């Protein structure tokens, strides 16, 4: 499972009939960026969630929208939701993130 940002959507007029009605989004996986430290012995301090420049197409099962941070599962886990059980899914959006806290630091909050 990973955190990603919905950056766009996919329209495919020609597709397997089992995918009819499925919302397909482009998701960019995110990673944790760390503050620069002056001491090499200092523990890394998380600063923010950062872009990776990658793109994954995922089936939406939770009604998310562009710009939102989401939880994505891949591989066999992508076919374990009620909606994707019989679909050729390799990536599925299974949650919309309200906040993300890592090492005591809030890296994201949907409430500004």
C-alpha positions as CSV (number, residue, x, y, z in Angstrom):
1,X,0.0,0.0,0.0
2,X,1.3,3.5,-0.8
3,X,0.3,7.1,-0.6
4,X,-0.3,8.9,-3.9
5,X,-1.8,12.1,-5.4
6,X,-4.5,11.8,-8.0
7,X,-3.1,13.9,-10.9
8,X,-5.5,13.1,-13.7
9,X,-7.9,10.7,-15.2
10,X,-8.1,8.3,-18.1
11,X,-10.8,8.0,-20.7
12,X,-10.8,4.8,-22.7
13,X,-13.7,4.4,-25.1
14,X,-12.4,1.0,-26.2
15,X,-11.8,-1.4,-23.3
16,X,-12.8,-4.8,-22.0
17,X,-16.5,-4.9,-21.1
18,X,-15.8,-5.7,-17.4
19,X,-14.2,-2.2,-17.1
20,X,-17.3,-0.4,-18.3
21,X,-18.4,2.2,-15.7
22,X,-15.1,2.0,-13.8
23,X,-13.4,5.4,-13.0
24,X,-9.7,5.3,-13.9
25,X,-7.3,7.8,-12.4
26,X,-3.7,8.6,-12.8
27,X,-1.9,8.5,-9.5
28,X,1.6,9.8,-8.7
29,X,3.1,7.8,-5.8
30,X,4.6,10.1,-3.1
31,X,7.6,9.6,-0.8
32,X,8.8,11.3,2.3
33,X,11.3,14.1,1.8
34,X,13.7,14.9,4.7
35,X,15.1,18.1,6.1
36,X,18.8,18.7,5.4
37,X,20.9,18.1,8.5
38,X,24.2,19.6,9.4
39,X,25.4,16.6,11.4
40,X,25.8,13.3,9.6
41,X,25.0,11.5,12.9
42,X,21.7,13.3,13.3
43,X,18.5,11.3,12.7
44,X,16.7,12.3,9.5
45,X,13.8,14.6,10.1
46,X,10.7,14.3,7.8
47,X,9.8,17.5,6.1
48,X,7.0,16.8,3.6
49,X,5.6,14.4,1.1
50,X,7.4,14.7,-2.2
51,X,6.8,13.9,-5.9
52,X,8.3,10.9,-7.5
53,X,7.6,11.7,-11.1
54,X,6.0,8.3,-11.7
55,X,2.4,7.6,-12.9
56,X,0.1,4.7,-12.2
57,X,-3.4,4.1,-13.5
58,X,-5.7,2.9,-10.7
59,X,-9.3,2.0,-10.5
60,X,-11.3,4.2,-8.0
61,X,-13.4,2.3,-5.5
62,X,-14.0,5.2,-3.0
63,X,-15.2,8.2,-5.1
64,X,-12.0,10.3,-5.0
65,X,-11.2,13.3,-7.2
66,X,-8.2,15.0,-8.8
67,X,-5.8,16.6,-6.4
68,X,-6.7,14.3,-3.4
69,X,-4.2,12.2,-1.6
70,X,-5.2,8.5,-1.7
71,X,-4.2,5.0,-0.5
72,X,-3.4,2.7,-3.4
73,X,-2.9,-1.1,-3.4
74,X,-1.3,-3.0,-6.2
75,X,-0.9,-6.6,-7.4
76,X,-3.3,-9.3,-6.0
77,X,-4.4,-6.9,-3.3
78,X,-5.9,-4.6,-6.0
79,X,-8.5,-7.4,-6.8
80,X,-9.6,-7.9,-3.2
81,X,-12.2,-5.2,-3.0
82,X,-15.9,-5.9,-3.5
83,X,-15.8,-3.7,-6.7
84,X,-12.6,-5.2,-8.3
85,X,-13.0,-8.8,-7.4
86,X,-13.7,-9.8,-11.0
87,X,-11.7,-7.1,-12.7
88,X,-8.3,-7.1,-14.4
89,X,-7.0,-4.6,-11.8
90,X,-3.3,-4.1,-11.0
91,X,-3.8,-0.9,-8.9
92,X,-6.9,0.2,-6.9
93,X,-7.6,3.3,-4.9
94,X,-8.9,2.1,-1.5
95,X,-8.9,5.2,0.6
96,X,-8.9,9.0,0.7
97,X,-6.4,10.4,3.1
98,X,-7.5,13.0,5.7
99,X,-4.1,13.4,7.3
100,X,-0.6,11.8,7.3
101,X,1.7,12.0,10.3
102,X,5.2,10.5,10.3
103,X,7.7,10.6,13.1
104,X,5.5,13.1,15.0
105,X,5.3,15.5,12.0
106,X,2.1,16.2,10.1
107,X,3.1,15.8,6.4
108,X,-0.4,16.3,5.1
109,X,-3.8,17.5,6.3
110,X,-6.9,17.8,4.1
111,X,-8.0,20.6,6.5
112,X,-5.9,23.6,5.7
